[in-house]
Amino acid sequence: MHGLEAKRYLRAHTKRLGKRTRRLYRATPAGRKALEAAKDKVRELFGELIEEE
């Protein structure tokens, strides 16, 4: 998660929940764009793997 935050794909903030402190993440616009690009690559690869000849 820290690596994705360093690449500015995620933004983090802390939130106190009772006695616990949680670190919550939200995708940035750049992160959402990178996710869509990765999904396209996975779909292409998966399609090549299951193609019937």
VEXRO-428039 format. One record per residue: z, x, y of N, C-alpha, C in turn. Coordinates in steps of 0.02 Angstrom, whole numbers, padded with zeros to 5 digits, always signed. Example, Ala and Ser with C-alpha at 12.3 -4.5 7.8 and 13.67 -1.06 7.14 Angstrom:
2
@n.Z:+00390&n.X:+00660&n.Y:-00284&ca.Z:+00390&ca.X:+00615&ca.Y:-00225&c.Z:+00390&c.X:+00660&c.Y:-00165
@n.Z:+00354&n.X:+00642&n.Y:-00112&ca.Z:+00357&ca.X:+00684&ca.Y:-00053&c.Z:+00394&c.X:+00645&c.Y:+00002
END
This chain:
53
@n.Z:+00000&n.X:+00041&n.Y:-00059&ca.Z:+00000&ca.X:+00000&ca.Y:+00000&c.Z:+00000&c.X:+00043&c.Y:+00063
@n.Z:+00037&n.X:+00098&n.Y:+00059&ca.Z:+00040&ca.X:+00142&ca.Y:+00118&c.Z:-00028&c.X:+00173&c.Y:+00134
@n.Z:-00066&n.X:+00188&n.Y:+00082&ca.Z:-00132&ca.X:+00216&ca.Y:+00092&c.Z:-00179&c.X:+00166&c.Y:+00126
@n.Z:-00175&n.X:+00103&n.Y:+00104&ca.Z:-00216&ca.X:+00051&ca.Y:+00136&c.Z:-00194&c.X:+00039&c.Y:+00208
@n.Z:-00130&n.X:+00047&n.Y:+00220&ca.Z:-00105&ca.X:+00040&ca.Y:+00288&c.Z:-00130&c.X:+00099&c.Y:+00331
@n.Z:-00131&n.X:+00158&n.Y:+00302&ca.Z:-00155&ca.X:+00217&ca.Y:+00339&c.Z:-00229&c.X:+00211&c.Y:+00356
@n.Z:-00268&n.X:+00178&n.Y:+00312&ca.Z:-00339&ca.X:+00167&ca.Y:+00325&c.Z:-00350&c.X:+00107&c.Y:+00371
@n.Z:-00296&n.X:+00076&n.Y:+00392&ca.Z:-00297&ca.X:+00017&ca.Y:+00437&c.Z:-00329&c.X:-00044&c.Y:+00405
@n.Z:-00323&n.X:-00049&n.Y:+00338&ca.Z:-00346&ca.X:-00108&ca.Y:+00303&c.Z:-00290&c.X:-00160&c.Y:+00300
@n.Z:-00228&n.X:-00137&n.Y:+00305&ca.Z:-00169&ca.X:-00180&ca.Y:+00304&c.Z:-00125&c.X:-00167&c.Y:+00364
@n.Z:-00089&n.X:-00218&n.Y:+00384&ca.Z:-00039&ca.X:-00211&ca.Y:+00437&c.Z:+00026&c.X:-00235&c.Y:+00406
@n.Z:+00080&n.X:-00199&n.Y:+00417&ca.Z:+00144&ca.X:-00215&ca.Y:+00386&c.Z:+00197&c.X:-00231&c.Y:+00438
@n.Z:+00244&n.X:-00273&n.Y:+00418&ca.Z:+00303&ca.X:-00283&ca.Y:+00458&c.Z:+00361&c.X:-00299&c.Y:+00410
@n.Z:+00421&n.X:-00289&n.Y:+00433&ca.Z:+00479&ca.X:-00302&ca.Y:+00392&c.Z:+00509&c.X:-00370&c.Y:+00410
@n.Z:+00538&n.X:-00402&n.Y:+00360&ca.Z:+00569&ca.X:-00467&ca.Y:+00370&c.Z:+00633&c.X:-00469&c.Y:+00330
@n.Z:+00684&n.X:-00492&n.Y:+00361&ca.Z:+00748&ca.X:-00497&ca.Y:+00327&c.Z:+00753&c.X:-00565&c.Y:+00292
@n.Z:+00765&n.X:-00564&n.Y:+00227&ca.Z:+00773&ca.X:-00624&ca.Y:+00187&c.Z:+00842&c.X:-00622&c.Y:+00154
@n.Z:+00889&n.X:-00655&n.Y:+00185&ca.Z:+00958&ca.X:-00652&ca.Y:+00160&c.Z:+00984&c.X:-00582&c.Y:+00169
@n.Z:+01007&n.X:-00552&n.Y:+00115&ca.Z:+01034&ca.X:-00484&ca.Y:+00117&c.Z:+00979&c.X:-00432&c.Y:+00108
@n.Z:+00920&n.X:-00454&n.Y:+00090&ca.Z:+00865&ca.X:-00407&ca.Y:+00076&c.Z:+00817&c.X:-00401&c.Y:+00134
@n.Z:+00788&n.X:-00343&n.Y:+00139&ca.Z:+00735&ca.X:-00331&ca.Y:+00188&c.Z:+00670&c.X:-00322&c.Y:+00149
@n.Z:+00620&n.X:-00360&n.Y:+00167&ca.Z:+00555&ca.X:-00357&ca.Y:+00133&c.Z:+00503&c.X:-00329&c.Y:+00180
@n.Z:+00456&n.X:-00292&n.Y:+00152&ca.Z:+00400&ca.X:-00268&ca.Y:+00191&c.Z:+00341&c.X:-00313&c.Y:+00174
@n.Z:+00314&n.X:-00347&n.Y:+00223&ca.Z:+00259&ca.X:-00394&ca.Y:+00213&c.Z:+00195&c.X:-00365&c.Y:+00242
@n.Z:+00140&n.X:-00377&n.Y:+00207&ca.Z:+00076&ca.X:-00349&ca.Y:+00227&c.Z:+00027&c.X:-00405&c.Y:+00242
@n.Z:-00018&n.X:-00391&n.Y:+00288&ca.Z:-00071&ca.X:-00438&ca.Y:+00305&c.Z:-00135&c.X:-00397&c.Y:+00313
@n.Z:-00190&n.X:-00423&n.Y:+00287&ca.Z:-00254&ca.X:-00388&ca.Y:+00292&c.Z:-00280&c.X:-00391&c.Y:+00364
@n.Z:-00308&n.X:-00336&n.Y:+00386&ca.Z:-00339&ca.X:-00333&ca.Y:+00452&c.Z:-00412&c.X:-00354&c.Y:+00445
@n.Z:-00447&n.X:-00366&n.Y:+00500&ca.Z:-00519&ca.X:-00381&ca.Y:+00494&c.Z:-00557&c.X:-00327&c.Y:+00455
@n.Z:-00540&n.X:-00264&n.Y:+00468&ca.Z:-00573&ca.X:-00209&ca.Y:+00431&c.Z:-00556&c.X:-00212&c.Y:+00357
@n.Z:-00495&n.X:-00231&n.Y:+00341&ca.Z:-00474&ca.X:-00238&ca.Y:+00271&c.Z:-00510&c.X:-00294&c.Y:+00236
@n.Z:-00519&n.X:-00351&n.Y:+00270&ca.Z:-00555&ca.X:-00407&ca.Y:+00241&c.Z:-00628&c.X:-00388&c.Y:+00229
@n.Z:-00657&n.X:-00351&n.Y:+00276&ca.Z:-00727&ca.X:-00329&ca.Y:+00269&c.Z:-00734&c.X:-00281&c.Y:+00209
@n.Z:-00687&n.X:-00235&n.Y:+00202&ca.Z:-00687&ca.X:-00188&ca.Y:+00146&c.Z:-00678&c.X:-00224&c.Y:+00080
@n.Z:-00635&n.X:-00276&n.Y:+00079&ca.Z:-00625&ca.X:-00315&ca.Y:+00019&c.Z:-00689&c.X:-00351&c.Y:-00002
@n.Z:-00724&n.X:-00381&n.Y:+00046&ca.Z:-00786&ca.X:-00415&ca.Y:+00030&c.Z:-00839&c.X:-00366&c.Y:+00003
@n.Z:-00842&n.X:-00307&n.Y:+00032&ca.Z:-00889&ca.X:-00256&ca.Y:+00007&c.Z:-00871&c.X:-00235&c.Y:-00064
@n.Z:-00807&n.X:-00227&n.Y:-00078&ca.Z:-00785&ca.X:-00209&ca.Y:-00146&c.Z:-00800&c.X:-00265&c.Y:-00195
@n.Z:-00791&n.X:-00327&n.Y:-00175&ca.Z:-00807&ca.X:-00383&ca.Y:-00219&c.Z:-00881&c.X:-00385&c.Y:-00235
@n.Z:-00923&n.X:-00372&n.Y:-00186&ca.Z:-00995&ca.X:-00370&ca.Y:-00197&c.Z:-01013&c.X:-00316&c.Y:-00248
@n.Z:-00983&n.X:-00258&n.Y:-00243&ca.Z:-00996&ca.X:-00203&ca.Y:-00290&c.Z:-00974&c.X:-00222&c.Y:-00360
@n.Z:-00915&n.X:-00254&n.Y:-00366&ca.Z:-00890&ca.X:-00274&ca.Y:-00431&c.Z:-00935&c.X:-00327&c.Y:-00462
@n.Z:-00958&n.X:-00375&n.Y:-00422&ca.Z:-01004&ca.X:-00427&ca.Y:-00447&c.Z:-01068&c.X:-00395&c.Y:-00473
@n.Z:-01095&n.X:-00347&n.Y:-00435&ca.Z:-01156&ca.X:-00313&ca.Y:-00455&c.Z:-01146&c.X:-00276&c.Y:-00521
@n.Z:-01092&n.X:-00239&n.Y:-00526&ca.Z:-01077&ca.X:-00201&ca.Y:-00587&c.Z:-01067&c.X:-00248&c.Y:-00645
@n.Z:-01028&n.X:-00301&n.Y:-00635&ca.Z:-01016&ca.X:-00349&ca.Y:-00689&c.Z:-01081&c.X:-00381&c.Y:-00711
@n.Z:-01123&n.X:-00398&n.Y:-00663&ca.Z:-01187&ca.X:-00428&ca.Y:-00680&c.Z:-01230&c.X:-00382&c.Y:-00722
@n.Z:-01228&n.X:-00317&n.Y:-00707&ca.Z:-01267&ca.X:-00269&ca.Y:-00746&c.Z:-01239&c.X:-00262&c.Y:-00817
@n.Z:-01174&n.X:-00269&n.Y:-00824&ca.Z:-01142&ca.X:-00261&ca.Y:-00889&c.Z:-01157&c.X:-00320&c.Y:-00936
@n.Z:-01164&n.X:-00379&n.Y:-00908&ca.Z:-01174&ca.X:-00437&ca.Y:-00952&c.Z:-01246&c.X:-00462&c.Y:-00954
@n.Z:-01292&n.X:-00426&n.Y:-00922&ca.Z:-01362&ca.X:-00446&ca.Y:-00925&c.Z:-01387&c.X:-00447&c.Y:-00996
@n.Z:-01424&n.X:-00498&n.Y:-01012&ca.Z:-01454&ca.X:-00502&ca.Y:-01077&c.Z:-01528&c.X:-00482&c.Y:-01071
@n.Z:-01551&n.X:-00445&n.Y:-01120&ca.Z:-01621&ca.X:-00423&ca.Y:-01118&c.Z:-01664&c.X:-00465&c.Y:-01163
END
